[in-house]
Amino acid sequence: MPNLVQELNSLDFSVYIGGPMQAAVQAQHAASMSQVSFIQEVGFDNDGANLRYVDFSFTKSVPNEDGTDFEDQQVNIKVPFLTMLTIPALRIEELTIDFNAKLTSTETANVSSEFAASAELGINYKIVNFKASASYKRSSNRGTSVEKTYNLGVKVTALNDEIPAGLDRILTMLEDSIVSV
């Protein structure tokens, strides 16, 4: 009979449990690097030295100097591009790993027996013939079968996280740098 405890102990749990956890850590790292890449590519010009701005122009009615009437005035605004966008900040909130191992052992034994006998008697003018035969057959089969079933379920819950405090401060400073001309 197989040793099911030994079978179970032979499983490499670092693969079944550690593998999904390692994948989640790598995904979190990739998400962080994606955020850095997004800021560099979208927020700065091609050489990466200057912040990218968006210029807006519009006409605004403002009171004239004596306050009796309104006059149209052209207004130009420079807005840092990053302050207008949602910066990706994906965070893994929960990782659930369900690992089930099912080991089933079945031992079978089949024993069969067969017995056969025959006899023949013949009398012919003082001659007696007698024939007899017997046979016995026994067969046995033994077997063991082990069924192994492994199920791995991984559930990952991710959400768009708040931006880090340092980045929030930088974006606030950028908002303060919006210039109206």
C-alpha positions as CSV (number, residue, x, y, z in Angstrom):
1,M,0.0,0.0,0.0
2,P,1.4,3.4,-0.9
3,N,2.4,5.9,1.8
4,L,0.0,8.8,1.2
5,V,1.7,11.0,3.8
6,Q,5.0,10.6,1.9
7,E,3.2,11.4,-1.3
8,L,1.8,14.6,0.2
9,N,5.2,15.5,1.7
10,S,6.8,15.2,-1.8
11,L,4.7,18.1,-3.1
12,D,6.7,21.3,-3.6
13,F,4.6,23.9,-1.8
14,S,7.1,26.6,-2.7
15,V,5.9,26.2,-6.3
16,Y,2.1,25.9,-5.5
17,I,2.0,28.6,-2.9
18,G,5.1,30.7,-3.5
19,G,4.6,30.9,-7.3
20,P,1.4,32.9,-7.3
21,M,2.8,35.1,-4.5
22,Q,5.9,35.8,-6.5
23,A,3.8,36.6,-9.5
24,A,1.8,39.1,-7.5
25,V,5.0,40.8,-6.2
26,Q,6.3,41.0,-9.8
27,A,2.9,42.4,-11.0
28,Q,3.0,45.1,-8.3
29,H,6.6,46.0,-9.3
30,A,5.6,46.2,-13.0
31,A,2.6,48.5,-12.0
32,S,5.0,50.8,-10.1
33,M,7.4,50.9,-13.0
34,S,4.5,51.6,-15.4
35,Q,3.6,54.6,-13.2
36,V,7.2,56.0,-13.5
37,S,7.2,55.4,-17.2
38,F,3.9,57.1,-17.6
39,I,5.0,60.2,-15.8
40,Q,8.3,60.3,-17.8
41,E,6.6,59.8,-21.2
42,V,3.5,61.9,-20.7
43,G,4.6,64.6,-18.3
44,F,7.9,65.6,-19.8
45,D,9.1,66.6,-23.2
46,N,11.1,64.3,-25.4
47,D,14.5,65.0,-23.8
48,G,12.9,64.6,-20.3
49,A,14.3,67.9,-19.1
50,N,11.2,70.2,-19.2
51,L,7.7,69.7,-18.0
52,R,5.0,69.5,-20.7
53,Y,2.3,72.1,-20.5
54,V,-1.0,72.6,-22.3
55,D,-1.9,76.1,-23.4
56,F,-5.5,77.3,-23.3
57,S,-6.8,80.6,-24.7
58,F,-10.2,82.0,-24.2
59,T,-12.1,85.3,-24.0
60,K,-13.4,86.5,-20.7
61,S,-15.7,89.3,-19.8
62,V,-14.3,91.6,-17.1
63,P,-15.5,94.8,-15.7
64,N,-13.9,97.9,-17.1
65,E,-11.9,100.3,-14.8
66,D,-14.8,102.5,-13.8
67,G,-17.1,99.4,-13.2
68,T,-19.9,100.6,-15.4
69,D,-19.5,98.2,-18.2
70,F,-17.8,94.9,-19.2
71,E,-15.1,94.4,-21.8
72,D,-13.8,91.2,-23.4
73,Q,-10.3,90.3,-22.5
74,Q,-8.1,87.5,-24.0
75,V,-6.8,85.1,-21.3
76,N,-4.0,82.5,-21.9
77,I,-3.4,79.7,-19.3
78,K,-0.5,77.3,-19.1
79,V,-1.4,74.1,-17.3
80,P,1.0,71.2,-16.5
81,F,-0.2,68.2,-18.5
82,L,0.2,65.8,-15.6
83,T,-2.3,67.7,-13.5
84,M,-5.0,67.0,-16.1
85,L,-4.6,63.2,-16.2
86,T,-5.3,60.2,-13.9
87,I,-1.9,58.8,-13.1
88,P,-2.1,55.0,-13.1
89,A,-1.6,53.6,-9.6
90,L,-2.6,49.9,-9.6
91,R,-2.3,48.1,-6.3
92,I,-2.9,44.5,-5.4
93,E,-5.3,44.5,-2.5
94,E,-5.8,40.8,-1.9
95,L,-4.3,37.5,-3.0
96,T,-6.1,34.3,-2.2
97,I,-4.5,31.0,-3.0
98,D,-6.6,27.8,-2.7
99,F,-4.6,24.6,-3.1
100,N,-6.3,21.3,-2.7
101,A,-4.5,17.9,-3.0
102,K,-6.6,14.8,-3.2
103,L,-4.8,11.4,-2.9
104,T,-6.9,8.3,-3.2
105,S,-5.4,4.8,-2.8
106,T,-7.2,1.7,-3.7
107,E,-6.0,-1.8,-3.1
108,T,-7.6,-4.7,-5.0
109,A,-7.4,-8.4,-4.6
110,N,-9.2,-11.0,-6.8
111,V,-9.1,-14.7,-6.0
112,S,-10.9,-17.2,-8.1
113,S,-10.9,-21.0,-7.9
114,E,-12.2,-23.6,-10.4
115,F,-12.6,-27.3,-9.7
116,A,-13.6,-29.8,-12.4
117,A,-13.9,-33.6,-12.2
118,S,-15.0,-36.3,-14.6
119,A,-15.2,-40.1,-14.4
120,E,-15.9,-42.8,-16.9
121,L,-16.7,-46.5,-16.4
122,G,-16.8,-49.0,-19.1
123,I,-17.4,-52.8,-18.9
124,N,-16.8,-55.0,-21.9
125,Y,-16.6,-58.9,-21.5
126,K,-14.7,-59.2,-18.3
127,I,-12.7,-56.1,-19.0
128,V,-13.4,-53.1,-16.9
129,N,-12.2,-49.7,-18.0
130,F,-12.2,-46.9,-15.5
131,K,-11.1,-43.4,-16.3
132,A,-11.1,-40.5,-13.9
133,S,-9.8,-37.0,-14.2
134,A,-9.8,-34.0,-11.9
135,S,-8.5,-30.5,-12.2
136,Y,-8.1,-27.6,-9.9
137,K,-7.2,-24.1,-10.9
138,R,-6.7,-21.1,-8.6
139,S,-5.7,-17.7,-9.7
140,S,-5.2,-14.5,-7.7
141,N,-4.5,-10.9,-8.8
142,R,-3.5,-8.1,-6.5
143,G,-3.1,-4.5,-7.4
144,T,-2.8,-1.0,-6.1
145,S,-3.8,2.2,-7.8
146,V,-3.2,5.7,-6.6
147,E,-5.2,8.6,-8.0
148,K,-3.7,12.0,-7.6
149,T,-5.7,15.2,-8.1
150,Y,-4.3,18.7,-7.5
151,N,-6.4,21.9,-7.8
152,L,-4.9,25.4,-7.7
153,G,-7.1,28.4,-7.6
154,V,-5.6,31.9,-7.4
155,K,-7.8,35.0,-6.9
156,V,-6.3,38.5,-7.2
157,T,-8.1,41.7,-6.3
158,A,-6.5,44.8,-7.6
159,L,-7.7,48.4,-7.5
160,N,-6.6,51.8,-8.7
161,D,-4.9,53.1,-5.6
162,E,-4.5,56.7,-4.4
163,I,-1.4,58.3,-5.7
164,P,1.6,58.3,-3.3
165,A,1.8,61.4,-0.9
166,G,5.0,62.6,-2.5
167,L,3.5,62.6,-6.0
168,D,0.4,64.3,-4.7
169,R,2.6,67.1,-3.2
170,I,4.4,67.5,-6.6
171,L,1.1,67.7,-8.5
172,T,-0.2,70.3,-6.0
173,M,2.9,72.4,-6.6
174,L,2.3,72.0,-10.3
175,E,-1.3,73.2,-9.9
176,D,0.0,76.2,-8.1
177,S,2.3,76.9,-11.1
178,I,-0.7,77.3,-13.5
179,V,-0.1,80.7,-15.0
180,S,-2.8,83.0,-16.3
181,V,-1.6,85.7,-18.7
